[in-house]
Amino acid sequence: MKDKLHQLKLKYQGTKMAPAFNALHTFLYTPNETTHSGAHVRSADDLKRTMNTVIMALVPCLLFGMFNAGYQHYSAINGFPENFSLFEHFLTWENFLVGIPTILPLVIVSYGVGLAIEFLFAVIKGHEVEEGYLVTGMLVPLIIPVDTPLWMLAIAVAFGVVIGKEVFGGTGMNILNPALTIRAFLFFAYPTWMSGDKVWVHEAVERAGTADAISGETVLGSLAAGSEPTFSLADMFYGFIPGSVGETSTLLILLGALFLIFSKIASWRIMVSAVLGSLAMGLIFNGVVDAGWLPTYSKFYTLMSFPYWQHLLVGGLAFGIVFMATDPVTGSQTNKGKWIYGFLIGFLSVMIRVFNPGYPEGVFLAILLMNVFAPTIDHYVVRGNIKKRLKRLKTATIYPKSSDEVDSLKTETA
């Protein structure tokens, strides 16, 4: 098989179809052309393998989302079990068989449409197929509601890849995270499919017969409506709650974060600073409520009084911090800039979440906003470093290196 692909690659080398065959060949196999002499940095790592590492960190969230789709489906019909058992009520074939046909088409459409556009642009422009969409194609199904129509997803993916990426020059040139650009398009173009209490549970409206018979409201939806969540802390941490496909399990997201940090794929500085930013904003809101400065009848009261650290357990905040904010292309590049960039993402996420009760999820808006300001942050960090060095240079003592230089200095001072 490898030899046949290599022959096809040689056959179409120099033609418009060369990028397509090169991409398929190098994705499945290592290149036949390798270096044999000279000074080269040899490593098993490349962009495709880096992207595959991120996908490996996302797979547990995807599988969990499939089980959770079935669990929320049957719980909406029969009610949540009183004595919950992981293996009897969650990790069951019944749940998985609901999740597979529901979520797998989302993955197929995301990759099919996105990669088709990537291949088309590569053939038209005559450059290599870029690997950036390998991760984007997996992220998109994980950050949308489970029953998002496939045609709607296809339109959004086409918009995100073309407008959010290719018009800037492709992978490495885009200023906005492509997956979040797709999510933003869906939110603003089809808001009724991205919010509310009927979109998070598979076929809730169709099963019920009436729009109000079954509610799959998320924790944030309950808080925005002014009611306390009915789910326990354990449910919120492990992920047995309604929500986007891959964003519910904080435990698996945390494990994915550790995997990306130890594999040196994602920046721990951005993750830590974003967590600190969200905790800081949450503490400010809790302080306002504790001081009695906000009346209890205010529409912001429930979200502002929500314990500051629990913001990380609900919604897409944890998922966005780990898998979106750490995008190496659209994030800050300097170490100090990463601290500022991450802190502002966490800070703004909780702020938007509280002050936008109509859609109490602000992490994707916060990340897109900071994507725009990331180059500005790096610019001022670099300028600040240059000013510090110039200041040190003015006050630095220059020592001569030889007796000739000493004599010349004496002559000049005389």
N, C-alpha and C positions, 0 to 999 in steps of 0.2 A: 504494500500500500504506500509506504514511504517512497519507494523508488518510482512508482507511477505518478505520485504527486510531484516529485522532483522533475520528472520528464515533462509533465504539463507546465511546470513552472518555467523550465528552459524553453519550451515551445512558445509560450506566450510572453517571454521576456522581451521587453521593449515595446509591447503593445499596450493598449488601454486597459486590458484585463490583467496585466501583471500585478497591480496592487492587491487584487482580490485573491489571486493564487498565492502570492507571497504571504498574505495574512493567514490564510488557511494552513499553509505549510508550516509557518513558524509557530502557529498556535498549537498545532498537534505534535510537532517534532522540533528538536533543536536543529539549527541551520547546518547544512553540510559544509559550508565555508567557514573554517575556523583558522585562527592564527597559529603559526608554527614557530615563529621566531620574532625577535625584537622585544621591546619593553612594552608590555600590555598588562593592564589590570584585569585579572581573570576572576570571574565570579559567576556563581550559578544564578544570580539575581539579575532580572531585567524588568522592564515596565510591565510586561504581561504577567510575570510571576509575582510582582508586587501587587497588581490588581487581583490576582487569584488569591493572595493571602487575605486581602480584605473580604473577598467573597466567602472564604472559609470562616471568617469571623461572623458573617451575616447568616450563614446557613442555619445555625441553631435557632435564630430568631424566626427564620422562615418556617422551619418545621414546627416550632412552637405555635406560630400563627395559624398553621393548618389545624392543629389540635384545638386551639382556642376558638376557631371559627365554628367547629362542630359543637364544642362545649357551650358557647353562647347561643347557638341555634337551638339546641335541645333544652337548655335552661330557660330560654324565653318561652318555650312551649309548655314545659312541665314544671317550671319553677326551679330555683337553685336548690341543690340537695342540702339537707340540714347537717348531716354528718359527712362532710366532703372527704372523699378518698381519691388520691392521685391516680391510682391505677384502675379504680372502678368507675370513676366519673370523668376523668380528663384524658388519660392516655389510653383511649379505647379505639378500636377499629371504626366504630360508628362515627366518632368525632372526626377521625382522620379521613374517612370516606366522604364526609361533607366538605372538609377543608381542601382536599386535593382538587376536585373539579371546580371549586370556587376560586382558589388562589393560583393554581398552576396556569390557567389561561391568562391571568394578569402578567405572569412572568414571561410567557411565550409572546404575548403581544408587545410587551415592553422591549424585549430583546429583538423580536422580529422587525418591528418598525424602526427602532433606533439603529440597529446594525445595518439594515438596508439603506438607510440614509447615509450612514458612515461610509459604506462601500460605494455608494453612488458618488459622493463628493470626492472620494479617493480616486475613482476612475476618471471623473471629469477633470480634477486638478492634476492627476498624474503623480500623486505622492503615496506614501505607504499608508495603509489603513491604521488609524490611531486606536490605541487600546483603552482610552479613557472611558469608553462606554461600557466596558465589561463590568465595572462597579456601578455605574449609573443605572444600567439595566436591571440590576438586582435591587438597588435602593428604591427605585420608583414603586414597585408593587408593595414594598414594606411600609410606605408612608401614606398610603391612601386607604379609604374605607374598603371593606371586603367586597361590597356589591357594586363597585364602580363599573359602569358599562364599558365594555371593551372598545366600542367605537370612540367613546369619549377619551379613554386612555390613549388610543392611537393618535387622535388629533393633538392631544397635549404633548405626547412624546415627540411628534413631528415638530411642533412649535419649539419645544425646549432644545432639541438638537440643532435645528436650523438657526433660530433667532438667538438662543442663549449660548450657542457654542460655535457653529460653523461660520457665522458672519464675522466673528472675531479672529478667525484663523484656525480654529480647531483646538484639540487638546493642548493644554499649556498656555493658550492665549486668551481663554475666556475669563471674564471678570466676575461672572456669577456662577454659583454651583448649578450645574445642569439639572440635577434631580430636583432641587428646590425651585428652579425656574419652572419645571413641569408642574410641580405641586402648586405653585403660585398661580399658574395659568388655570388649573382646574378650579382653584378656590374662587378666583374672580370671574371666570367664565361660567361655571356651573356651581354656584354657592349652595344650592339646595342639596346637592349630592355630596358636599364636603362638610356639612355641619348639621346640627339638629340631633334628634334622638332616634331616627329611623334608619340611618345609613350604616350603623356600626355592627348590626347583627344580620346575618345572612337571611334574606327574604322575610324580614320581620313583617313588613306591611302586607305582602302577598299571603302569608300564612294566616295573618290575623283577620283579614277580610275588611277591616276598618283601620284607618290611620292611627287611631289612638288605642287600639286594643293591646298592642305589645310595644313596650318602650325599651330601646337598647341604649339608654342615655349613658354617656361616659361620666367619670368622676368629675371632670372639669365642667361638663354640662350641668350636672347637679349643683355644683358650687355656683356657677354663673346664674342659675335659676333661683338661688337663695336657699337651697336645701342642703343638708349635710349628706355626704356620701354614705351609701348603704354597704359599701365594701370595707372589709377589714384591712389593716396595714399589711397583713400577710398576703392577702389577695392582690393588693396593689404592688407589693414587692415582687411576688412570683409571677404576676401577670394574668391572673384569672379574672380579667375585667374587660369590658368592651373597649374598643379603640382601633386604631389603624393596625394593619396586619402584623407588623413586626415591632411595634413601639410599646407593647404592653408590659413585657417582662423586663423589669429593671435588673433582675439577677443575671439573665443572659446577656444583657447589654453591658453590665459590669464585667462579666467574664470576657466578652469580646474586646472591651477596652484594655484589659490586662494583656490579652493576646497581642493586640496591635502595639502596645507599648513595649513589651518584651521582644517583639519581632522588629522593633524600631521602624515601624511603618507610619504610625501616627504620633503627633506631638503631645507628650504628657503635660507640657506647659499650658497648652490651650485647654485641655480637659480640666486640669486643676483650677485654672483661673476662671473658667466658665462656671464651675461648681461654686467657687467662692463668690462670684458675681451674683449668682442666683440666690445664694444664702444671704448675701448682704441686702439685696432688694427685699427678700422675704422678711428679714429681721426688721427692716424699716417699716414695712406695712404692719407687722405684728406690734411694733412699738407704738405706731399711731393708734391702733385699736386699743391696746392696753392702757394708753394714756387717756382714753376717753375722748379723743378729738373727733371721732367719727360716730355719728348716730347709728343706732342698730338698724334703723329702717333704710339706710342707704343701700343702693343696689350693689355697691362695692364691698359691703361689710363682710359677707361670707367668704369671699376670696381673699380679702385682706387679713381676716382672722385665721385663715387656714395655716396650720403650723408651717413655718418657713422651710424646714428640711423636707417636708412631705411633697413640696412642689417637684422634687426630683423623682418621685415615685409615680407620678401621674402624667398623662399626656405624652408628648413627643420630646420633652426637654432632654432627658437622658440620652435618647437615641440621637437627637440632633447634635448634642455636645460631642458624642463619641465618633459618629460616622459622618457627620456633615460639616461641623465647624473645623474639623481637622483636615479638610481637603487641602493638600499642599499647593494647589494651583491658585485657589481663590482666597486663601488665608494669608496672614502676615508671615513674612519670611525671617525677620530678625527675632532674636530671643526675647528682647524686651517688648517688641511689638506683639509677640504671641501672648504675653501676659496681658497687655492692654486689650488686644483683640478679643481674647477669650473672656476676660472679665466683663467687657461691655456686652457680649452676647448673652451671658447669663443674666446680667443686670436688666437688660432690655427685654429679655424673654418673659421674665416674671412681671415686669411693668406692663407690657402689652397684654399679657394674660389677665391681669387684674382690671385694667382700664378698657378692655374690649370684651364685655360680657356677651355680646352677640356671637363672638367666636373666640372663646377663651383659650386660644392656643397661639402663642406668639413666637415660638422658637424659629419657625421658618422665615418669618418676616425679619426677626432680629439678625439672623445669619445673613440673609440677602442684603440687609442694610450695611452690615459690617463688611461684607464682601466688597462693597463699593468703596468703603473707607480704608480698607486694608492697605492699599498702596500709599495713602496719605499718612497713615500711622507709621509705616516703614520709612517714609521720606523724612519725617520729623525725628524719628529715632536715629537715623543715619546722620542727619544734620546736627543733632545734639552731640553725637559722638565726635564729629569733626570739630565742633566748637571746643569741646573739652580738650582734645588733643592739641589744637592750636593754642589754647590757653596755657597748657602745660609746656608747650614749646617756647612760649615767650618767657616763662620764668625758669626754664631749664638752664643748668650750668654746663657749658660745653668745655670738655677737657681735651687738651691737645694730645695727639698720639705719638709725637716724636720731638726730639730736641730742635729740629729745624722749625717746627711749628711754634715752639716756645720762643725761639729767637725772633720769628716773624711777628708774634704777638707783642714782644717787648719793643720791637722797632716801631710798630703801629701806635702803641700807647705812649712812646716817647715823643 
